[in-house]
């Protein structure tokens, strides 16, 4: 199996770019997904040709229960 660092290295060599720049480009989509989910609306996020990322409803219910306990009424 080819690991991510090897792919980053090959792309950097092919396009004559610094490893750090290629690494940022490769990891950007995951950072984008994380930032959207941290906003708290928990909508599904679709990346074309890659897949759809969403929060499972069971985990969302668990998170809501946990937050309800923290907030004094």
PDB file of N, CA, C and O in Angstrom, chain B, residues numbered from 101:
ATOM      1  N   UNK B 101       0.842  -1.179   0.000  1.00  0.00           N
ATOM      2  CA  UNK B 101       0.000   0.000   0.000  1.00  0.00           C
ATOM      3  C   UNK B 101       0.889   1.245   0.000  1.00  0.00           C
ATOM      4  O   UNK B 101       1.886   1.313   0.719  1.00  0.00           O
ATOM      5  N   UNK B 102       0.518   2.201  -0.799  1.00  0.00           N
ATOM      6  CA  UNK B 102       1.276   3.450  -0.902  1.00  0.00           C
ATOM      7  C   UNK B 102       0.807   4.398   0.200  1.00  0.00           C
ATOM      8  O   UNK B 102      -0.393   4.609   0.376  1.00  0.00           O
ATOM      9  N   UNK B 103       1.759   4.966   0.938  1.00  0.00           N
ATOM     10  CA  UNK B 103       1.358   5.880   2.006  1.00  0.00           C
ATOM     11  C   UNK B 103       1.293   7.323   1.508  1.00  0.00           C
ATOM     12  O   UNK B 103       1.802   7.652   0.436  1.00  0.00           O
ATOM     13  N   UNK B 104       0.665   8.161   2.298  1.00  0.00           N
ATOM     14  CA  UNK B 104       0.411   9.544   1.914  1.00  0.00           C
ATOM     15  C   UNK B 104       1.705  10.335   1.718  1.00  0.00           C
ATOM     16  O   UNK B 104       1.794  11.147   0.798  1.00  0.00           O
ATOM     17  N   UNK B 105       2.692  10.112   2.557  1.00  0.00           N
ATOM     18  CA  UNK B 105       3.954  10.845   2.446  1.00  0.00           C
ATOM     19  C   UNK B 105       4.661  10.545   1.123  1.00  0.00           C
ATOM     20  O   UNK B 105       5.293  11.424   0.539  1.00  0.00           O
ATOM     21  N   UNK B 106       4.550   9.302   0.655  1.00  0.00           N
ATOM     22  CA  UNK B 106       5.146   8.936  -0.618  1.00  0.00           C
ATOM     23  C   UNK B 106       4.456   9.674  -1.766  1.00  0.00           C
ATOM     24  O   UNK B 106       5.117  10.159  -2.684  1.00  0.00           O
ATOM     25  N   UNK B 107       3.140   9.755  -1.710  1.00  0.00           N
ATOM     26  CA  UNK B 107       2.380  10.473  -2.744  1.00  0.00           C
ATOM     27  C   UNK B 107       2.745  11.951  -2.744  1.00  0.00           C
ATOM     28  O   UNK B 107       2.927  12.548  -3.805  1.00  0.00           O
ATOM     29  N   UNK B 108       2.851  12.539  -1.568  1.00  0.00           N
ATOM     30  CA  UNK B 108       3.234  13.947  -1.452  1.00  0.00           C
ATOM     31  C   UNK B 108       4.623  14.161  -2.045  1.00  0.00           C
ATOM     32  O   UNK B 108       4.852  15.132  -2.766  1.00  0.00           O
ATOM     33  N   UNK B 109       5.540  13.263  -1.744  1.00  0.00           N
ATOM     34  CA  UNK B 109       6.903  13.358  -2.271  1.00  0.00           C
ATOM     35  C   UNK B 109       6.919  13.272  -3.792  1.00  0.00           C
ATOM     36  O   UNK B 109       7.602  14.055  -4.453  1.00  0.00           O
ATOM     37  N   UNK B 110       6.172  12.326  -4.346  1.00  0.00           N
ATOM     38  CA  UNK B 110       6.129  12.164  -5.812  1.00  0.00           C
ATOM     39  C   UNK B 110       5.521  13.393  -6.480  1.00  0.00           C
ATOM     40  O   UNK B 110       6.026  13.849  -7.506  1.00  0.00           O
ATOM     41  N   UNK B 111       4.442  13.935  -5.913  1.00  0.00           N
ATOM     42  CA  UNK B 111       3.816  15.130  -6.486  1.00  0.00           C
ATOM     43  C   UNK B 111       4.752  16.337  -6.419  1.00  0.00           C
ATOM     44  O   UNK B 111       4.841  17.121  -7.364  1.00  0.00           O
ATOM     45  N   UNK B 112       5.445  16.474  -5.290  1.00  0.00           N
ATOM     46  CA  UNK B 112       6.381  17.593  -5.140  1.00  0.00           C
ATOM     47  C   UNK B 112       7.493  17.517  -6.188  1.00  0.00           C
ATOM     48  O   UNK B 112       7.880  18.531  -6.768  1.00  0.00           O
ATOM     49  N   UNK B 113       7.991  16.328  -6.420  1.00  0.00           N
ATOM     50  CA  UNK B 113       9.039  16.148  -7.441  1.00  0.00           C
ATOM     51  C   UNK B 113       8.499  16.378  -8.845  1.00  0.00           C
ATOM     52  O   UNK B 113       9.152  17.016  -9.670  1.00  0.00           O
ATOM     53  N   UNK B 114       7.326  15.868  -9.110  1.00  0.00           N
ATOM     54  CA  UNK B 114       6.741  15.986 -10.446  1.00  0.00           C
ATOM     55  C   UNK B 114       6.483  17.444 -10.831  1.00  0.00           C
ATOM     56  O   UNK B 114       6.746  17.852 -11.962  1.00  0.00           O
ATOM     57  N   UNK B 115       5.961  18.229  -9.870  1.00  0.00           N
ATOM     58  CA  UNK B 115       5.599  19.616 -10.168  1.00  0.00           C
ATOM     59  C   UNK B 115       6.625  20.630  -9.653  1.00  0.00           C
ATOM     60  O   UNK B 115       6.404  21.839  -9.730  1.00  0.00           O
ATOM     61  N   UNK B 116       7.740  20.134  -9.134  1.00  0.00           N
ATOM     62  CA  UNK B 116       8.831  20.975  -8.652  1.00  0.00           C
ATOM     63  C   UNK B 116       8.333  21.994  -7.615  1.00  0.00           C
ATOM     64  O   UNK B 116       8.574  23.195  -7.732  1.00  0.00           O
ATOM     65  N   UNK B 117       7.642  21.482  -6.616  1.00  0.00           N
ATOM     66  CA  UNK B 117       7.086  22.308  -5.536  1.00  0.00           C
ATOM     67  C   UNK B 117       7.661  21.852  -4.200  1.00  0.00           C
ATOM     68  O   UNK B 117       8.086  20.706  -4.060  1.00  0.00           O
ATOM     69  N   UNK B 118       7.673  22.762  -3.212  1.00  0.00           N
ATOM     70  CA  UNK B 118       8.136  22.349  -1.876  1.00  0.00           C
ATOM     71  C   UNK B 118       7.191  21.313  -1.257  1.00  0.00           C
ATOM     72  O   UNK B 118       5.982  21.343  -1.488  1.00  0.00           O
ATOM     73  N   UNK B 119       7.758  20.407  -0.475  1.00  0.00           N
ATOM     74  CA  UNK B 119       6.955  19.376   0.183  1.00  0.00           C
ATOM     75  C   UNK B 119       5.854  19.981   1.050  1.00  0.00           C
ATOM     76  O   UNK B 119       4.738  19.464   1.091  1.00  0.00           O
ATOM     77  N   UNK B 120       6.169  21.075   1.741  1.00  0.00           N
ATOM     78  CA  UNK B 120       5.191  21.708   2.630  1.00  0.00           C
ATOM     79  C   UNK B 120       3.981  22.208   1.844  1.00  0.00           C
ATOM     80  O   UNK B 120       2.850  22.066   2.310  1.00  0.00           O
ATOM     81  N   UNK B 121       4.192  22.781   0.679  1.00  0.00           N
ATOM     82  CA  UNK B 121       3.095  23.285  -0.142  1.00  0.00           C
ATOM     83  C   UNK B 121       2.207  22.145  -0.621  1.00  0.00           C
ATOM     84  O   UNK B 121       0.981  22.236  -0.547  1.00  0.00           O
ATOM     85  N   UNK B 122       2.813  21.086  -1.104  1.00  0.00           N
ATOM     86  CA  UNK B 122       2.037  19.939  -1.581  1.00  0.00           C
ATOM     87  C   UNK B 122       1.278  19.296  -0.429  1.00  0.00           C
ATOM     88  O   UNK B 122       0.130  18.883  -0.601  1.00  0.00           O
ATOM     89  N   UNK B 123       1.893  19.205   0.729  1.00  0.00           N
ATOM     90  CA  UNK B 123       1.231  18.646   1.900  1.00  0.00           C
ATOM     91  C   UNK B 123      -0.009  19.465   2.275  1.00  0.00           C
ATOM     92  O   UNK B 123      -1.055  18.899   2.594  1.00  0.00           O
ATOM     93  N   UNK B 124       0.108  20.790   2.237  1.00  0.00           N
ATOM     94  CA  UNK B 124      -1.042  21.648   2.535  1.00  0.00           C
ATOM     95  C   UNK B 124      -2.181  21.421   1.551  1.00  0.00           C
ATOM     96  O   UNK B 124      -3.348  21.381   1.940  1.00  0.00           O
ATOM     97  N   UNK B 125      -1.838  21.275   0.280  1.00  0.00           N
ATOM     98  CA  UNK B 125      -2.858  21.052  -0.751  1.00  0.00           C
ATOM     99  C   UNK B 125      -3.553  19.705  -0.537  1.00  0.00           C
ATOM    100  O   UNK B 125      -4.776  19.616  -0.635  1.00  0.00           O
ATOM    101  N   UNK B 126      -2.789  18.676  -0.251  1.00  0.00           N
ATOM    102  CA  UNK B 126      -3.339  17.335  -0.062  1.00  0.00           C
ATOM    103  C   UNK B 126      -4.245  17.284   1.168  1.00  0.00           C
ATOM    104  O   UNK B 126      -5.282  16.620   1.150  1.00  0.00           O
ATOM    105  N   UNK B 127      -3.859  17.979   2.229  1.00  0.00           N
ATOM    106  CA  UNK B 127      -4.618  17.924   3.485  1.00  0.00           C
ATOM    107  C   UNK B 127      -5.729  18.959   3.587  1.00  0.00           C
ATOM    108  O   UNK B 127      -6.504  18.924   4.543  1.00  0.00           O
ATOM    109  N   UNK B 128      -5.831  19.874   2.638  1.00  0.00           N
ATOM    110  CA  UNK B 128      -6.789  20.971   2.752  1.00  0.00           C
ATOM    111  C   UNK B 128      -8.237  20.488   2.850  1.00  0.00           C
ATOM    112  O   UNK B 128      -9.008  21.024   3.645  1.00  0.00           O
ATOM    113  N   UNK B 129      -8.614  19.494   2.062  1.00  0.00           N
ATOM    114  CA  UNK B 129     -10.012  19.067   2.077  1.00  0.00           C
ATOM    115  C   UNK B 129     -10.427  18.544   3.444  1.00  0.00           C
ATOM    116  O   UNK B 129     -11.577  18.720   3.844  1.00  0.00           O
ATOM    117  N   UNK B 130      -9.521  17.910   4.162  1.00  0.00           N
ATOM    118  CA  UNK B 130      -9.856  17.401   5.488  1.00  0.00           C
ATOM    119  C   UNK B 130      -9.949  18.536   6.500  1.00  0.00           C
ATOM    120  O   UNK B 130     -10.769  18.484   7.417  1.00  0.00           O
ATOM    121  N   UNK B 131      -9.119  19.553   6.342  1.00  0.00           N
ATOM    122  CA  UNK B 131      -9.208  20.722   7.198  1.00  0.00           C
ATOM    123  C   UNK B 131     -10.537  21.442   6.951  1.00  0.00           C
ATOM    124  O   UNK B 131     -11.176  21.910   7.894  1.00  0.00           O
ATOM    125  N   UNK B 132     -10.946  21.529   5.701  1.00  0.00           N
ATOM    126  CA  UNK B 132     -12.216  22.154   5.344  1.00  0.00           C
ATOM    127  C   UNK B 132     -13.387  21.424   6.018  1.00  0.00           C
ATOM    128  O   UNK B 132     -14.273  22.058   6.590  1.00  0.00           O
ATOM    129  N   UNK B 133     -13.381  20.104   5.945  1.00  0.00           N
ATOM    130  CA  UNK B 133     -14.445  19.306   6.569  1.00  0.00           C
ATOM    131  C   UNK B 133     -14.467  19.540   8.078  1.00  0.00           C
ATOM    132  O   UNK B 133     -15.534  19.715   8.666  1.00  0.00           O
ATOM    133  N   UNK B 134     -13.300  19.542   8.695  1.00  0.00           N
ATOM    134  CA  UNK B 134     -13.210  19.767  10.141  1.00  0.00           C
ATOM    135  C   UNK B 134     -13.751  21.139  10.514  1.00  0.00           C
ATOM    136  O   UNK B 134     -14.495  21.263  11.487  1.00  0.00           O
ATOM    137  N   UNK B 135     -13.393  22.165   9.762  1.00  0.00           N
ATOM    138  CA  UNK B 135     -13.854  23.521  10.058  1.00  0.00           C
ATOM    139  C   UNK B 135     -15.366  23.634   9.935  1.00  0.00           C
ATOM    140  O   UNK B 135     -16.002  24.278  10.770  1.00  0.00           O
ATOM    141  N   UNK B 136     -15.951  23.025   8.918  1.00  0.00           N
ATOM    142  CA  UNK B 136     -17.402  23.061   8.735  1.00  0.00           C
ATOM    143  C   UNK B 136     -18.106  22.348   9.890  1.00  0.00           C
ATOM    144  O   UNK B 136     -19.092  22.858  10.422  1.00  0.00           O
ATOM    145  N   UNK B 137     -17.613  21.188  10.276  1.00  0.00           N
ATOM    146  CA  UNK B 137     -18.258  20.431  11.349  1.00  0.00           C
ATOM    147  C   UNK B 137     -18.097  21.111  12.702  1.00  0.00           C
ATOM    148  O   UNK B 137     -18.961  20.969  13.567  1.00  0.00           O
ATOM    149  N   UNK B 138     -17.011  21.843  12.900  1.00  0.00           N
ATOM    150  CA  UNK B 138     -16.808  22.557  14.163  1.00  0.00           C
ATOM    151  C   UNK B 138     -17.783  23.712  14.330  1.00  0.00           C
ATOM    152  O   UNK B 138     -17.993  24.181  15.449  1.00  0.00           O
ATOM    153  N   UNK B 139     -18.382  24.178  13.241  1.00  0.00           N
ATOM    154  CA  UNK B 139     -19.356  25.264  13.320  1.00  0.00           C
ATOM    155  C   UNK B 139     -20.610  24.822  14.068  1.00  0.00           C
ATOM    156  O   UNK B 139     -21.338  25.661  14.599  1.00  0.00           O
ATOM    157  N   UNK B 140     -20.869  23.526  14.117  1.00  0.00           N
ATOM    158  CA  UNK B 140     -21.951  23.017  14.931  1.00  0.00           C
ATOM    159  C   UNK B 140     -23.250  22.742  14.209  1.00  0.00           C
ATOM    160  O   UNK B 140     -24.190  22.262  14.842  1.00  0.00           O
ATOM    161  N   UNK B 141     -23.359  23.017  12.916  1.00  0.00           N
ATOM    162  CA  UNK B 141     -24.621  22.737  12.249  1.00  0.00           C
ATOM    163  C   UNK B 141     -24.726  21.283  11.798  1.00  0.00           C
ATOM    164  O   UNK B 141     -25.825  20.816  11.499  1.00  0.00           O
ATOM    165  N   UNK B 142     -23.629  20.570  11.743  1.00  0.00           N
ATOM    166  CA  UNK B 142     -23.558  19.130  11.478  1.00  0.00           C
ATOM    167  C   UNK B 142     -24.249  18.719  10.179  1.00  0.00           C
ATOM    168  O   UNK B 142     -24.798  17.620  10.095  1.00  0.00           O
ATOM    169  N   UNK B 143     -24.228  19.579   9.176  1.00  0.00           N
ATOM    170  CA  UNK B 143     -24.737  19.209   7.863  1.00  0.00           C
ATOM    171  C   UNK B 143     -23.748  18.264   7.189  1.00  0.00           C
ATOM    172  O   UNK B 143     -22.556  18.272   7.496  1.00  0.00           O
ATOM    173  N   UNK B 144     -24.250  17.461   6.278  1.00  0.00           N
ATOM    174  CA  UNK B 144     -23.372  16.596   5.509  1.00  0.00           C
ATOM    175  C   UNK B 144     -22.544  17.418   4.540  1.00  0.00           C
ATOM    176  O   UNK B 144     -23.009  18.439   4.031  1.00  0.00           O
ATOM    177  N   UNK B 145     -21.334  16.985   4.285  1.00  0.00           N
ATOM    178  CA  UNK B 145     -20.436  17.683   3.381  1.00  0.00           C
ATOM    179  C   UNK B 145     -20.031  16.706   2.280  1.00  0.00           C
ATOM    180  O   UNK B 145     -19.524  15.620   2.563  1.00  0.00           O
ATOM    181  N   UNK B 146     -20.255  17.091   1.035  1.00  0.00           N
ATOM    182  CA  UNK B 146     -19.905  16.230  -0.092  1.00  0.00           C
ATOM    183  C   UNK B 146     -18.693  16.792  -0.824  1.00  0.00           C
ATOM    184  O   UNK B 146     -18.680  17.950  -1.243  1.00  0.00           O
ATOM    185  N   UNK B 147     -17.675  15.945  -0.968  1.00  0.00           N
ATOM    186  CA  UNK B 147     -16.513  16.303  -1.771  1.00  0.00           C
ATOM    187  C   UNK B 147     -16.629  15.549  -3.090  1.00  0.00           C
ATOM    188  O   UNK B 147     -16.643  14.318  -3.096  1.00  0.00           O
ATOM    189  N   UNK B 148     -16.711  16.266  -4.203  1.00  0.00           N
ATOM    190  CA  UNK B 148     -16.876  15.591  -5.496  1.00  0.00           C
ATOM    191  C   UNK B 148     -15.795  14.530  -5.735  1.00  0.00           C
ATOM    192  O   UNK B 148     -14.611  14.769  -5.500  1.00  0.00           O
ATOM    193  N   UNK B 149     -16.217  13.383  -6.194  1.00  0.00           N
ATOM    194  CA  UNK B 149     -15.360  12.246  -6.521  1.00  0.00           C
ATOM    195  C   UNK B 149     -14.637  11.656  -5.305  1.00  0.00           C
ATOM    196  O   UNK B 149     -13.725  10.844  -5.459  1.00  0.00           O
ATOM    197  N   UNK B 150     -15.043  12.065  -4.101  1.00  0.00           N
ATOM    198  CA  UNK B 150     -14.373  11.534  -2.914  1.00  0.00           C
ATOM    199  C   UNK B 150     -15.357  10.921  -1.932  1.00  0.00           C
ATOM    200  O   UNK B 150     -15.098   9.846  -1.390  1.00  0.00           O
ATOM    201  N   UNK B 151     -16.476  11.582  -1.695  1.00  0.00           N
ATOM    202  CA  UNK B 151     -17.462  11.015  -0.797  1.00  0.00           C
ATOM    203  C   UNK B 151     -18.204  12.066  -0.003  1.00  0.00           C
ATOM    204  O   UNK B 151     -17.956  13.265  -0.126  1.00  0.00           O
ATOM    205  N   UNK B 152     -19.130  11.577   0.823  1.00  0.00           N
ATOM    206  CA  UNK B 152     -19.925  12.452   1.681  1.00  0.00           C
ATOM    207  C   UNK B 152     -19.558  12.167   3.130  1.00  0.00           C
ATOM    208  O   UNK B 152     -19.453  11.014   3.548  1.00  0.00           O
ATOM    209  N   UNK B 153     -19.366  13.242   3.885  1.00  0.00           N
ATOM    210  CA  UNK B 153     -19.012  13.133   5.288  1.00  0.00           C
ATOM    211  C   UNK B 153     -20.150  13.711   6.113  1.00  0.00           C
ATOM    212  O   UNK B 153     -20.636  14.806   5.830  1.00  0.00           O
ATOM    213  N   UNK B 154     -20.573  12.977   7.131  1.00  0.00           N
ATOM    214  CA  UNK B 154     -21.660  13.457   7.980  1.00  0.00           C
ATOM    215  C   UNK B 154     -21.507  12.855   9.374  1.00  0.00           C
ATOM    216  O   UNK B 154     -20.747  11.912   9.594  1.00  0.00           O
ATOM    217  N   UNK B 155     -22.251  13.430  10.290  1.00  0.00           N
ATOM    218  CA  UNK B 155     -22.241  12.950  11.670  1.00  0.00           C
ATOM    219  C   UNK B 155     -23.370  11.946  11.820  1.00  0.00           C
ATOM    220  O   UNK B 155     -24.493  12.204  11.384  1.00  0.00           O
ATOM    221  N   UNK B 156     -23.085  10.807  12.431  1.00  0.00           N
ATOM    222  CA  UNK B 156     -24.114   9.797  12.660  1.00  0.00           C
ATOM    223  C   UNK B 156     -25.171  10.357  13.607  1.00  0.00           C
ATOM    224  O   UNK B 156     -24.851  11.091  14.542  1.00  0.00           O
ATOM    225  N   UNK B 157     -26.432  10.006  13.360  1.00  0.00           N
ATOM    226  CA  UNK B 157     -27.520  10.550  14.185  1.00  0.00           C
ATOM    227  C   UNK B 157     -27.388  10.123  15.642  1.00  0.00           C
ATOM    228  O   UNK B 157     -27.721  10.898  16.538  1.00  0.00           O
ATOM    229  N   UNK B 158     -26.913   8.913  15.897  1.00  0.00           N
ATOM    230  CA  UNK B 158     -26.725   8.453  17.278  1.00  0.00           C
ATOM    231  C   UNK B 158     -25.708   9.297  18.023  1.00  0.00           C
ATOM    232  O   UNK B 158     -25.891   9.598  19.202  1.00  0.00           O
ATOM    233  N   UNK B 159     -24.652   9.676  17.351  1.00  0.00           N
ATOM    234  CA  UNK B 159     -23.635  10.521  17.994  1.00  0.00           C
ATOM    235  C   UNK B 159     -24.155  11.935  18.201  1.00  0.00           C
ATOM    236  O   UNK B 159     -23.825  12.593  19.187  1.00  0.00           O
ATOM    237  N   UNK B 160     -24.971  12.393  17.259  1.00  0.00           N
ATOM    238  CA  UNK B 160     -25.545  13.729  17.382  1.00  0.00           C
ATOM    239  C   UNK B 160     -26.485  13.788  18.585  1.00  0.00           C
ATOM    240  O   UNK B 160     -26.478  14.770  19.327  1.00  0.00           O
ATOM    241  N   UNK B 161     -27.295  12.746  18.784  1.00  0.00           N
ATOM    242  CA  UNK B 161     -28.191  12.685  19.948  1.00  0.00           C
ATOM    243  C   UNK B 161     -27.371  12.673  21.239  1.00  0.00           C
ATOM    244  O   UNK B 161     -27.710  13.360  22.202  1.00  0.00           O
ATOM    245  N   UNK B 162     -26.300  11.897  21.252  1.00  0.00           N
ATOM    246  CA  UNK B 162     -25.427  11.812  22.429  1.00  0.00           C
ATOM    247  C   UNK B 162     -24.812  13.183  22.734  1.00  0.00           C
ATOM    248  O   UNK B 162     -24.730  13.584  23.895  1.00  0.00           O
ATOM    249  N   UNK B 163     -24.386  13.893  21.701  1.00  0.00           N
ATOM    250  CA  UNK B 163     -23.788  15.213  21.875  1.00  0.00           C
ATOM    251  C   UNK B 163     -24.811  16.202  22.427  1.00  0.00           C
ATOM    252  O   UNK B 163     -24.487  17.006  23.301  1.00  0.00           O
ATOM    253  N   UNK B 164     -26.038  16.146  21.924  1.00  0.00           N
ATOM    254  CA  UNK B 164     -27.089  17.044  22.419  1.00  0.00           C
ATOM    255  C   UNK B 164     -27.398  16.771  23.886  1.00  0.00           C
ATOM    256  O   UNK B 164     -27.579  17.708  24.664  1.00  0.00           O
ATOM    257  N   UNK B 165     -27.462  15.493  24.273  1.00  0.00           N
ATOM    258  CA  UNK B 165     -27.712  15.147  25.675  1.00  0.00           C
ATOM    259  C   UNK B 165     -26.586  15.663  26.568  1.00  0.00           C
ATOM    260  O   UNK B 165     -26.835  16.181  27.657  1.00  0.00           O
ATOM    261  N   UNK B 166     -25.359  15.520  26.102  1.00  0.00           N
ATOM    262  CA  UNK B 166     -24.200  15.966  26.866  1.00  0.00           C
ATOM    263  C   UNK B 166     -24.224  17.478  27.051  1.00  0.00           C
ATOM    264  O   UNK B 166     -23.930  17.977  28.137  1.00  0.00           O
ATOM    265  N   UNK B 167     -24.575  18.209  25.991  1.00  0.00           N
ATOM    266  CA  UNK B 167     -24.641  19.668  26.061  1.00  0.00           C
ATOM    267  C   UNK B 167     -25.789  20.148  26.938  1.00  0.00           C
ATOM    268  O   UNK B 167     -25.664  21.165  27.621  1.00  0.00           O
ATOM    269  N   UNK B 168     -26.907  19.424  26.924  1.00  0.00           N
ATOM    270  CA  UNK B 168     -28.055  19.785  27.768  1.00  0.00           C
ATOM    271  C   UNK B 168     -27.699  19.661  29.246  1.00  0.00           C
ATOM    272  O   UNK B 168     -28.179  20.452  30.058  1.00  0.00           O
ATOM    273  N   UNK B 169     -26.878  18.699  29.607  1.00  0.00           N
ATOM    274  CA  UNK B 169     -26.463  18.518  30.995  1.00  0.00           C
ATOM    275  C   UNK B 169     -25.547  19.645  31.460  1.00  0.00           C
ATOM    276  O   UNK B 169     -25.569  20.008  32.636  1.00  0.00           O
ATOM    277  N   UNK B 170     -24.738  20.206  30.553  1.00  0.00           N
ATOM    278  CA  UNK B 170     -23.804  21.260  30.902  1.00  0.00           C
ATOM    279  C   UNK B 170     -24.483  22.603  31.127  1.00  0.00           C
ATOM    280  O   UNK B 170     -24.015  23.412  31.929  1.00  0.00           O
ATOM    281  N   UNK B 171     -25.591  22.844  30.419  1.00  0.00           N
ATOM    282  CA  UNK B 171     -26.266  24.136  30.486  1.00  0.00           C
ATOM    283  C   UNK B 171     -27.242  24.131  31.658  1.00  0.00           C
ATOM    284  O   UNK B 171     -28.203  23.362  31.656  1.00  0.00           O
ATOM    285  N   UNK B 172     -27.005  24.993  32.674  1.00  0.00           N
ATOM    286  CA  UNK B 172     -27.948  25.057  33.802  1.00  0.00           C
ATOM    287  C   UNK B 172     -29.249  25.726  33.366  1.00  0.00           C
ATOM    288  O   UNK B 172     -29.243  26.694  32.605  1.00  0.00           O
ATOM    289  N   UNK B 173     -30.365  25.190  33.864  1.00  0.00           N
ATOM    290  CA  UNK B 173     -31.679  25.738  33.479  1.00  0.00           C
ATOM    291  C   UNK B 173     -32.252  26.588  34.562  1.00  0.00           C
ATOM    292  O   UNK B 173     -33.348  27.127  34.410  1.00  0.00           O
TER     293      UNK B 173
END
